[in-house]
């Protein structure tokens, strides 16, 4: 049985794509990654909508957590199934998530 790969990344900034790409950059293809590490990496490469309203230079934990919940919700994300959850604080890319990041690496590097 062949699993189809998720659609191509959005051509512009997108939190779902950003979190998956950030997890890839945090070595989430081979290791369980703490969500706080993931949030900091996502903020580092795409701070546009993950910062505080009054201090855009500081990552907002709630915004980051909400973005991750969106990726993990099958009713809200066409990226569902690309991230595995071990417990409250640990995430890793699934084989499909790794494949997606590798396939779209050049587009993701251009966007982020």
Buried (B, 14 or more C-beta within 10 A) or exposed (E): EEEEEBEEBBEEEBBBBBBBBBBBBBBBBEEBBEBEBBBBBBBEBBBEBBBEEEEEEEBBBEBBEEBBEBBBEEEEBEBBBBBBEEEEEBBBBBEBBBBBBEBBEEBBEEBB
